[in-house]
Every structure is written in structure tokens, then in C-alpha cells.
């Protein structure tokens, strides 16, 4: 899980760098995305039925499900606050 958490952050960096390079813009560190992507991955991993976190005393998948729900809502709220939400036109197409 820890390896893929690092891979997730590297993937965000690589995709952001490639997007900046293709568009000819200066690369800016995607700080919000670097925070949210690994958190989303970790939340997903915690909610899996056979998560490695079951080794910790008192942990169960119900806790993981709650964490995943809280991270999902929290991410959406933070994206809105920091103006990182996709535009309506990008989400809904005819």
C-alpha cells in the first residue's frame, strides 16, 4: 500500500508536468492534487475488505468505509473552496 501511495503522488507530478509541457505553460507544483490524490488512494485502501490495516487492533472495515465517505465529501468541499472543482460544462456534455 505504501509503495502505491508513493506511485500515486509520482503519477500526479508526471501528469501535471506533461500537461504543462504540452501546453507550453510553466510547470507549477500541483499542491492540492498532491495532497488529495494520495489521501483518496489511502481512503480507498482503508475501505477494502482485506485491507492491511486490519492488523491494527480495533480497526475494522466499517471504520474504513466511514473514512472513505468523509474523505470523499471533504475532498469535494476543499475542491470547491480552492476553486479546483471542474466546471459544469466539463462534467455535463450533451
Backbone atoms as SQL, in Angstrom:
CREATE TABLE atoms (id INTEGER PRIMARY KEY, chain TEXT, resi INTEGER, resn TEXT, atom TEXT, x REAL, y REAL, z REAL);
INSERT INTO atoms VALUES
  (1, 'A', 1, 'UNK', 'N', 0.824, -1.184, 0.000),
  (2, 'A', 1, 'UNK', 'CA', 0.000, 0.000, 0.000),
  (3, 'A', 1, 'UNK', 'C', 0.873, 1.256, 0.000),
  (4, 'A', 2, 'UNK', 'N', 1.951, 1.234, 0.776),
  (5, 'A', 2, 'UNK', 'CA', 2.810, 2.423, 0.872),
  (6, 'A', 2, 'UNK', 'C', 3.507, 2.712, -0.450),
  (7, 'A', 3, 'UNK', 'N', 3.876, 1.660, -1.160),
  (8, 'A', 3, 'UNK', 'CA', 4.526, 1.846, -2.463),
  (9, 'A', 3, 'UNK', 'C', 3.555, 2.515, -3.439),
  (10, 'A', 4, 'UNK', 'N', 2.335, 2.029, -3.491),
  (11, 'A', 4, 'UNK', 'CA', 1.362, 2.598, -4.417),
  (12, 'A', 4, 'UNK', 'C', 0.924, 3.998, -3.998),
  (13, 'A', 5, 'UNK', 'N', 1.022, 4.293, -2.716),
  (14, 'A', 5, 'UNK', 'CA', 0.751, 5.651, -2.260),
  (15, 'A', 5, 'UNK', 'C', 1.795, 6.603, -2.851),
  (16, 'A', 6, 'UNK', 'N', 3.050, 6.182, -2.838),
  (17, 'A', 6, 'UNK', 'CA', 4.112, 6.979, -3.459),
  (18, 'A', 6, 'UNK', 'C', 3.966, 7.056, -4.969),
  (19, 'A', 7, 'UNK', 'N', 3.571, 5.944, -5.582),
  (20, 'A', 7, 'UNK', 'CA', 3.366, 5.926, -7.033),
  (21, 'A', 7, 'UNK', 'C', 2.242, 6.882, -7.418),
  (22, 'A', 8, 'UNK', 'N', 1.215, 6.973, -6.591),
  (23, 'A', 8, 'UNK', 'CA', 0.111, 7.894, -6.858),
  (24, 'A', 8, 'UNK', 'C', 0.612, 9.337, -6.904),
  (25, 'A', 9, 'UNK', 'N', 1.431, 9.712, -5.941),
  (26, 'A', 9, 'UNK', 'CA', 1.981, 11.076, -5.925),
  (27, 'A', 9, 'UNK', 'C', 2.870, 11.319, -7.144),
  (28, 'A', 10, 'UNK', 'N', 3.684, 10.346, -7.501),
  (29, 'A', 10, 'UNK', 'CA', 4.547, 10.497, -8.675),
  (30, 'A', 10, 'UNK', 'C', 3.731, 10.604, -9.956),
  (31, 'A', 11, 'UNK', 'N', 2.651, 9.865, -10.025),
  (32, 'A', 11, 'UNK', 'CA', 1.772, 9.929, -11.190),
  (33, 'A', 11, 'UNK', 'C', 1.145, 11.320, -11.322),
  (34, 'A', 12, 'UNK', 'N', 0.723, 11.886, -10.216),
  (35, 'A', 12, 'UNK', 'CA', 0.169, 13.250, -10.237),
  (36, 'A', 12, 'UNK', 'C', 1.212, 14.233, -10.740),
  (37, 'A', 13, 'UNK', 'N', 2.424, 14.118, -10.240),
  (38, 'A', 13, 'UNK', 'CA', 3.502, 15.003, -10.691),
  (39, 'A', 13, 'UNK', 'C', 3.775, 14.837, -12.178),
  (40, 'A', 14, 'UNK', 'N', 3.881, 13.606, -12.618),
  (41, 'A', 14, 'UNK', 'CA', 4.178, 13.342, -14.024),
  (42, 'A', 14, 'UNK', 'C', 3.097, 13.853, -14.956),
  (43, 'A', 15, 'UNK', 'N', 1.840, 13.615, -14.597),
  (44, 'A', 15, 'UNK', 'CA', 0.745, 14.093, -15.440),
  (45, 'A', 15, 'UNK', 'C', 0.674, 15.616, -15.467),
  (46, 'A', 16, 'UNK', 'N', 0.910, 16.248, -14.334),
  (47, 'A', 16, 'UNK', 'CA', 0.892, 17.717, -14.281),
  (48, 'A', 16, 'UNK', 'C', 2.036, 18.308, -15.098),
  (49, 'A', 17, 'UNK', 'N', 3.204, 17.691, -14.983),
  (50, 'A', 17, 'UNK', 'CA', 4.352, 18.172, -15.754),
  (51, 'A', 17, 'UNK', 'C', 4.098, 18.010, -17.254),
  (52, 'A', 18, 'UNK', 'N', 3.575, 16.863, -17.651),
  (53, 'A', 18, 'UNK', 'CA', 3.282, 16.625, -19.063),
  (54, 'A', 18, 'UNK', 'C', 2.246, 17.587, -19.612),
  (55, 'A', 19, 'UNK', 'N', 1.227, 17.881, -18.818),
  (56, 'A', 19, 'UNK', 'CA', 0.194, 18.823, -19.246),
  (57, 'A', 19, 'UNK', 'C', 0.777, 20.221, -19.428),
  (58, 'A', 20, 'UNK', 'N', 1.624, 20.650, -18.504),
  (59, 'A', 20, 'UNK', 'CA', 2.252, 21.973, -18.618),
  (60, 'A', 20, 'UNK', 'C', 3.178, 22.026, -19.827),
  (61, 'A', 21, 'UNK', 'N', 3.907, 20.969, -20.048),
  (62, 'A', 21, 'UNK', 'CA', 4.850, 20.935, -21.167),
  (63, 'A', 21, 'UNK', 'C', 4.117, 20.967, -22.513),
  (64, 'A', 22, 'UNK', 'N', 3.029, 20.192, -22.633),
  (65, 'A', 22, 'UNK', 'CA', 2.254, 20.173, -23.878),
  (66, 'A', 22, 'UNK', 'C', 1.625, 21.528, -24.187),
  (67, 'A', 23, 'UNK', 'N', 1.176, 22.208, -23.146),
  (68, 'A', 23, 'UNK', 'CA', 0.502, 23.486, -23.373),
  (69, 'A', 23, 'UNK', 'C', 1.482, 24.652, -23.458),
  (70, 'A', 24, 'UNK', 'N', 2.753, 24.404, -23.198),
  (71, 'A', 24, 'UNK', 'CA', 3.762, 25.448, -23.271),
  (72, 'A', 24, 'UNK', 'C', 3.772, 26.384, -22.071),
  (73, 'A', 25, 'UNK', 'N', 3.050, 26.020, -21.034),
  (74, 'A', 25, 'UNK', 'CA', 2.999, 26.843, -19.825),
  (75, 'A', 25, 'UNK', 'C', 4.093, 26.419, -18.864),
  (76, 'A', 26, 'UNK', 'N', 4.371, 27.288, -17.908),
  (77, 'A', 26, 'UNK', 'CA', 5.360, 26.982, -16.883),
  (78, 'A', 26, 'UNK', 'C', 4.771, 25.947, -15.919),
  (79, 'A', 27, 'UNK', 'N', 5.590, 25.003, -15.494),
  (80, 'A', 27, 'UNK', 'CA', 5.135, 23.977, -14.553),
  (81, 'A', 27, 'UNK', 'C', 4.971, 24.591, -13.170),
  (82, 'A', 28, 'UNK', 'N', 3.805, 24.397, -12.586),
  (83, 'A', 28, 'UNK', 'CA', 3.538, 24.787, -11.209),
  (84, 'A', 28, 'UNK', 'C', 3.238, 23.526, -10.417),
  (85, 'A', 29, 'UNK', 'N', 3.797, 23.440, -9.236),
  (86, 'A', 29, 'UNK', 'CA', 3.574, 22.263, -8.413),
  (87, 'A', 29, 'UNK', 'C', 2.089, 22.124, -8.112),
  (88, 'A', 30, 'UNK', 'N', 1.511, 20.962, -8.383),
  (89, 'A', 30, 'UNK', 'CA', 0.081, 20.747, -8.125),
  (90, 'A', 30, 'UNK', 'C', -0.158, 20.393, -6.651),
  (91, 'A', 31, 'UNK', 'N', -0.029, 21.366, -5.776),
  (92, 'A', 31, 'UNK', 'CA', -0.072, 21.107, -4.338),
  (93, 'A', 31, 'UNK', 'C', -1.399, 20.482, -3.890),
  (94, 'A', 32, 'UNK', 'N', -2.499, 21.025, -4.369),
  (95, 'A', 32, 'UNK', 'CA', -3.793, 20.472, -3.979),
  (96, 'A', 32, 'UNK', 'C', -3.918, 19.023, -4.431),
  (97, 'A', 33, 'UNK', 'N', -3.554, 18.758, -5.662),
  (98, 'A', 33, 'UNK', 'CA', -3.654, 17.411, -6.199),
  (99, 'A', 33, 'UNK', 'C', -2.696, 16.446, -5.500),
  (100, 'A', 34, 'UNK', 'N', -1.509, 16.947, -5.125),
  (101, 'A', 34, 'UNK', 'CA', -0.548, 16.104, -4.415),
  (102, 'A', 34, 'UNK', 'C', -1.034, 15.752, -3.013),
  (103, 'A', 35, 'UNK', 'N', -1.890, 16.563, -2.459),
  (104, 'A', 35, 'UNK', 'CA', -2.476, 16.256, -1.165),
  (105, 'A', 35, 'UNK', 'C', -3.667, 15.306, -1.325),
  (106, 'A', 36, 'UNK', 'N', -4.535, 15.611, -2.266),
  (107, 'A', 36, 'UNK', 'CA', -5.799, 14.885, -2.402),
  (108, 'A', 36, 'UNK', 'C', -5.619, 13.483, -2.990),
  (109, 'A', 37, 'UNK', 'N', -4.796, 13.326, -3.992),
  (110, 'A', 37, 'UNK', 'CA', -4.670, 12.020, -4.657),
  (111, 'A', 37, 'UNK', 'C', -4.195, 10.915, -3.704),
  (112, 'A', 38, 'UNK', 'N', -3.118, 11.119, -2.948),
  (113, 'A', 38, 'UNK', 'CA', -2.723, 10.064, -2.006),
  (114, 'A', 38, 'UNK', 'C', -3.753, 9.841, -0.896),
  (115, 'A', 39, 'UNK', 'N', -4.424, 10.916, -0.448),
  (116, 'A', 39, 'UNK', 'CA', -5.461, 10.742, 0.563),
  (117, 'A', 39, 'UNK', 'C', -6.622, 9.907, 0.027),
  (118, 'A', 40, 'UNK', 'N', -7.009, 10.170, -1.213),
  (119, 'A', 40, 'UNK', 'CA', -8.095, 9.404, -1.826),
  (120, 'A', 40, 'UNK', 'C', -7.695, 7.940, -1.978),
  (121, 'A', 41, 'UNK', 'N', -6.462, 7.698, -2.395),
  (122, 'A', 41, 'UNK', 'CA', -5.989, 6.318, -2.528),
  (123, 'A', 41, 'UNK', 'C', -5.983, 5.625, -1.168),
  (124, 'A', 42, 'UNK', 'N', -5.473, 6.307, -0.149),
  (125, 'A', 42, 'UNK', 'CA', -5.413, 5.713, 1.190),
  (126, 'A', 42, 'UNK', 'C', -6.817, 5.432, 1.719),
  (127, 'A', 43, 'UNK', 'N', -7.756, 6.349, 1.483),
  (128, 'A', 43, 'UNK', 'CA', -9.133, 6.126, 1.909),
  (129, 'A', 43, 'UNK', 'C', -9.743, 4.920, 1.230),
  (130, 'A', 44, 'UNK', 'N', -9.493, 4.791, -0.049),
  (131, 'A', 44, 'UNK', 'CA', -9.980, 3.622, -0.800),
  (132, 'A', 44, 'UNK', 'C', -9.367, 2.342, -0.229),
  (133, 'A', 45, 'UNK', 'N', -8.056, 2.365, 0.040),
  (134, 'A', 45, 'UNK', 'CA', -7.372, 1.177, 0.559),
  (135, 'A', 45, 'UNK', 'C', -7.896, 0.797, 1.943),
  (136, 'A', 46, 'UNK', 'N', -8.251, 1.796, 2.749),
  (137, 'A', 46, 'UNK', 'CA', -8.767, 1.510, 4.088),
  (138, 'A', 46, 'UNK', 'C', -10.143, 0.854, 4.046),
  (139, 'A', 47, 'UNK', 'N', -10.887, 1.106, 2.990),
  (140, 'A', 47, 'UNK', 'CA', -12.242, 0.568, 2.893),
  (141, 'A', 47, 'UNK', 'C', -12.295, -0.820, 2.261),
  (142, 'A', 48, 'UNK', 'N', -11.178, -1.307, 1.748),
  (143, 'A', 48, 'UNK', 'CA', -11.164, -2.642, 1.142),
  (144, 'A', 48, 'UNK', 'C', -11.448, -3.716, 2.193),
  (145, 'A', 49, 'UNK', 'N', -12.131, -4.783, 1.821),
  (146, 'A', 49, 'UNK', 'CA', -12.450, -5.831, 2.798),
  (147, 'A', 49, 'UNK', 'C', -11.214, -6.509, 3.395),
  (148, 'A', 50, 'UNK', 'N', -10.135, -6.600, 2.634),
  (149, 'A', 50, 'UNK', 'CA', -8.923, -7.276, 3.109),
  (150, 'A', 50, 'UNK', 'C', -7.774, -6.280, 3.261),
  (151, 'A', 51, 'UNK', 'N', -8.069, -5.097, 3.787),
  (152, 'A', 51, 'UNK', 'CA', -7.074, -4.053, 3.924),
  (153, 'A', 51, 'UNK', 'C', -5.946, -4.469, 4.864),
  (154, 'A', 52, 'UNK', 'N', -4.732, -4.019, 4.591),
  (155, 'A', 52, 'UNK', 'CA', -3.626, -4.335, 5.500),
  (156, 'A', 52, 'UNK', 'C', -3.801, -3.694, 6.876),
  (157, 'A', 53, 'UNK', 'N', -4.681, -2.727, 6.981),
  (158, 'A', 53, 'UNK', 'CA', -4.887, -2.052, 8.259),
  (159, 'A', 53, 'UNK', 'C', -5.650, -2.909, 9.263),
  (160, 'A', 54, 'UNK', 'N', -6.158, -4.060, 8.815),
  (161, 'A', 54, 'UNK', 'CA', -6.840, -4.967, 9.736),
  (162, 'A', 54, 'UNK', 'C', -5.880, -5.518, 10.791),
  (163, 'A', 55, 'UNK', 'N', -4.580, -5.375, 10.541),
  (164, 'A', 55, 'UNK', 'CA', -3.585, -5.819, 11.518),
  (165, 'A', 55, 'UNK', 'C', -3.592, -4.943, 12.773),
  (166, 'A', 56, 'UNK', 'N', -4.118, -3.742, 12.675),
  (167, 'A', 56, 'UNK', 'CA', -4.162, -2.836, 13.821),
  (168, 'A', 56, 'UNK', 'C', -5.348, -3.188, 14.713),
  (169, 'A', 57, 'UNK', 'N', -5.105, -3.252, 16.008),
  (170, 'A', 57, 'UNK', 'CA', -6.146, -3.610, 16.961),
  (171, 'A', 57, 'UNK', 'C', -7.267, -2.573, 16.935),
  (172, 'A', 58, 'UNK', 'N', -8.500, -3.038, 16.866),
  (173, 'A', 58, 'UNK', 'CA', -9.659, -2.163, 16.897),
  (174, 'A', 58, 'UNK', 'C', -10.097, -1.649, 15.540),
  (175, 'A', 59, 'UNK', 'N', -9.312, -1.915, 14.495),
  (176, 'A', 59, 'UNK', 'CA', -9.684, -1.428, 13.162),
  (177, 'A', 59, 'UNK', 'C', -10.601, -2.435, 12.478),
  (178, 'A', 60, 'UNK', 'N', -11.644, -1.949, 11.824),
  (179, 'A', 60, 'UNK', 'CA', -12.482, -2.822, 11.010),
  (180, 'A', 60, 'UNK', 'C', -12.907, -2.062, 9.755),
  (181, 'A', 61, 'UNK', 'N', -13.488, -2.769, 8.828),
  (182, 'A', 61, 'UNK', 'CA', -13.815, -2.157, 7.542),
  (183, 'A', 61, 'UNK', 'C', -14.922, -1.113, 7.657),
  (184, 'A', 62, 'UNK', 'N', -15.728, -1.161, 8.702),
  (185, 'A', 62, 'UNK', 'CA', -16.748, -0.120, 8.896),
  (186, 'A', 62, 'UNK', 'C', -16.070, 1.235, 9.130),
  (187, 'A', 63, 'UNK', 'N', -14.978, 1.222, 9.862),
  (188, 'A', 63, 'UNK', 'CA', -14.211, 2.454, 10.070),
  (189, 'A', 63, 'UNK', 'C', -13.651, 2.935, 8.739),
  (190, 'A', 64, 'UNK', 'N', -13.141, 2.006, 7.945),
  (191, 'A', 64, 'UNK', 'CA', -12.614, 2.351, 6.625),
  (192, 'A', 64, 'UNK', 'C', -13.677, 2.945, 5.722),
  (193, 'A', 65, 'UNK', 'N', -14.877, 2.394, 5.773),
  (194, 'A', 65, 'UNK', 'CA', -15.979, 2.932, 4.980),
  (195, 'A', 65, 'UNK', 'C', -16.327, 4.352, 5.397),
  (196, 'A', 66, 'UNK', 'N', -16.333, 4.602, 6.696),
  (197, 'A', 66, 'UNK', 'CA', -16.602, 5.956, 7.179),
  (198, 'A', 66, 'UNK', 'C', -15.498, 6.914, 6.745),
  (199, 'A', 67, 'UNK', 'N', -14.244, 6.477, 6.854),
  (200, 'A', 67, 'UNK', 'CA', -13.118, 7.320, 6.440),
  (201, 'A', 67, 'UNK', 'C', -13.224, 7.645, 4.953),
  (202, 'A', 68, 'UNK', 'N', -13.569, 6.652, 4.141),
  (203, 'A', 68, 'UNK', 'CA', -13.715, 6.879, 2.703),
  (204, 'A', 68, 'UNK', 'C', -14.828, 7.891, 2.423),
  (205, 'A', 69, 'UNK', 'N', -15.947, 7.755, 3.100),
  (206, 'A', 69, 'UNK', 'CA', -17.047, 8.697, 2.932),
  (207, 'A', 69, 'UNK', 'C', -16.633, 10.107, 3.348),
  (208, 'A', 70, 'UNK', 'N', -15.976, 10.230, 4.499),
  (209, 'A', 70, 'UNK', 'CA', -15.537, 11.535, 4.985),
  (210, 'A', 70, 'UNK', 'C', -14.514, 12.165, 4.037),
  (211, 'A', 71, 'UNK', 'N', -13.582, 11.369, 3.525),
  (212, 'A', 71, 'UNK', 'CA', -12.587, 11.895, 2.585),
  (213, 'A', 71, 'UNK', 'C', -13.234, 12.329, 1.270),
  (214, 'A', 72, 'UNK', 'N', -14.223, 11.588, 0.811),
  (215, 'A', 72, 'UNK', 'CA', -14.904, 11.941, -0.435),
  (216, 'A', 72, 'UNK', 'C', -15.620, 13.281, -0.300),
  (217, 'A', 73, 'UNK', 'N', -16.373, 13.434, 0.770),
  (218, 'A', 73, 'UNK', 'CA', -17.088, 14.695, 0.997),
  (219, 'A', 73, 'UNK', 'C', -16.093, 15.822, 1.255),
  (220, 'A', 74, 'UNK', 'N', -15.093, 15.547, 2.075),
  (221, 'A', 74, 'UNK', 'CA', -14.088, 16.569, 2.383),
  (222, 'A', 74, 'UNK', 'C', -13.327, 17.032, 1.148),
  (223, 'A', 75, 'UNK', 'N', -13.010, 16.103, 0.267),
  (224, 'A', 75, 'UNK', 'CA', -12.313, 16.451, -0.966),
  (225, 'A', 75, 'UNK', 'C', -13.170, 17.349, -1.848),
  (226, 'A', 76, 'UNK', 'N', -14.438, 17.009, -1.969),
  (227, 'A', 76, 'UNK', 'CA', -15.342, 17.827, -2.784),
  (228, 'A', 76, 'UNK', 'C', -15.479, 19.231, -2.213),
  (229, 'A', 77, 'UNK', 'N', -15.583, 19.339, -0.906),
  (230, 'A', 77, 'UNK', 'CA', -15.702, 20.654, -0.268),
  (231, 'A', 77, 'UNK', 'C', -14.415, 21.454, -0.452),
  (232, 'A', 78, 'UNK', 'N', -13.268, 20.826, -0.215),
  (233, 'A', 78, 'UNK', 'CA', -11.995, 21.529, -0.395),
  (234, 'A', 78, 'UNK', 'C', -11.776, 21.947, -1.842),
  (235, 'A', 79, 'UNK', 'N', -12.160, 21.083, -2.777),
  (236, 'A', 79, 'UNK', 'CA', -12.024, 21.432, -4.194),
  (237, 'A', 79, 'UNK', 'C', -12.864, 22.662, -4.512),
  (238, 'A', 80, 'UNK', 'N', -14.044, 22.741, -3.964),
  (239, 'A', 80, 'UNK', 'CA', -14.904, 23.907, -4.184),
  (240, 'A', 80, 'UNK', 'C', -14.296, 25.155, -3.547),
  (241, 'A', 81, 'UNK', 'N', -13.803, 25.028, -2.318),
  (242, 'A', 81, 'UNK', 'CA', -13.218, 26.171, -1.612),
  (243, 'A', 81, 'UNK', 'C', -12.012, 26.721, -2.355),
  (244, 'A', 82, 'UNK', 'N', -11.149, 25.829, -2.841),
  (245, 'A', 82, 'UNK', 'CA', -9.927, 26.265, -3.524),
  (246, 'A', 82, 'UNK', 'C', -10.098, 26.393, -5.033),
  (247, 'A', 83, 'UNK', 'N', -11.344, 26.390, -5.490),
  (248, 'A', 83, 'UNK', 'CA', -11.669, 26.581, -6.907),
  (249, 'A', 83, 'UNK', 'C', -10.983, 25.537, -7.796),
  (250, 'A', 84, 'UNK', 'N', -10.999, 24.304, -7.333),
  (251, 'A', 84, 'UNK', 'CA', -10.408, 23.200, -8.089),
  (252, 'A', 84, 'UNK', 'C', -11.477, 22.272, -8.667),
  (253, 'A', 85, 'UNK', 'N', -12.742, 22.617, -8.451),
  (254, 'A', 85, 'UNK', 'CA', -13.828, 21.812, -8.977),
  (255, 'A', 85, 'UNK', 'C', -13.908, 21.983, -10.483),
  (256, 'A', 86, 'UNK', 'N', -14.265, 20.919, -11.206),
  (257, 'A', 86, 'UNK', 'CA', -14.426, 21.078, -12.653),
  (258, 'A', 86, 'UNK', 'C', -15.645, 21.948, -12.958),
  (259, 'A', 87, 'UNK', 'N', -15.573, 22.664, -14.056),
  (260, 'A', 87, 'UNK', 'CA', -16.704, 23.466, -14.487),
  (261, 'A', 87, 'UNK', 'C', -17.856, 22.555, -14.879),
  (262, 'A', 88, 'UNK', 'N', -19.045, 23.071, -14.751),
  (263, 'A', 88, 'UNK', 'CA', -20.243, 22.308, -15.104),
  (264, 'A', 88, 'UNK', 'C', -20.184, 21.841, -16.554),
  (265, 'A', 89, 'UNK', 'N', -19.682, 22.698, -17.424),
  (266, 'A', 89, 'UNK', 'CA', -19.610, 22.371, -18.847),
  (267, 'A', 89, 'UNK', 'C', -18.662, 21.209, -19.117),
  (268, 'A', 90, 'UNK', 'N', -17.632, 21.052, -18.272),
  (269, 'A', 90, 'UNK', 'CA', -16.692, 19.944, -18.449),
  (270, 'A', 90, 'UNK', 'C', -17.275, 18.626, -17.967),
  (271, 'A', 91, 'UNK', 'N', -18.179, 18.704, -17.004),
  (272, 'A', 91, 'UNK', 'CA', -18.750, 17.489, -16.414),
  (273, 'A', 91, 'UNK', 'C', -19.927, 16.989, -17.243),
  (274, 'A', 92, 'UNK', 'N', -20.825, 17.885, -17.597),
  (275, 'A', 92, 'UNK', 'CA', -22.033, 17.516, -18.321),
  (276, 'A', 92, 'UNK', 'C', -21.849, 17.860, -19.796),
  (277, 'A', 93, 'UNK', 'N', -21.947, 16.856, -20.632),
  (278, 'A', 93, 'UNK', 'CA', -21.861, 17.079, -22.078),
  (279, 'A', 93, 'UNK', 'C', -23.164, 16.618, -22.708),
  (280, 'A', 94, 'UNK', 'N', -23.495, 17.218, -23.822),
  (281, 'A', 94, 'UNK', 'CA', -24.755, 16.858, -24.477),
  (282, 'A', 94, 'UNK', 'C', -24.570, 15.698, -25.424);
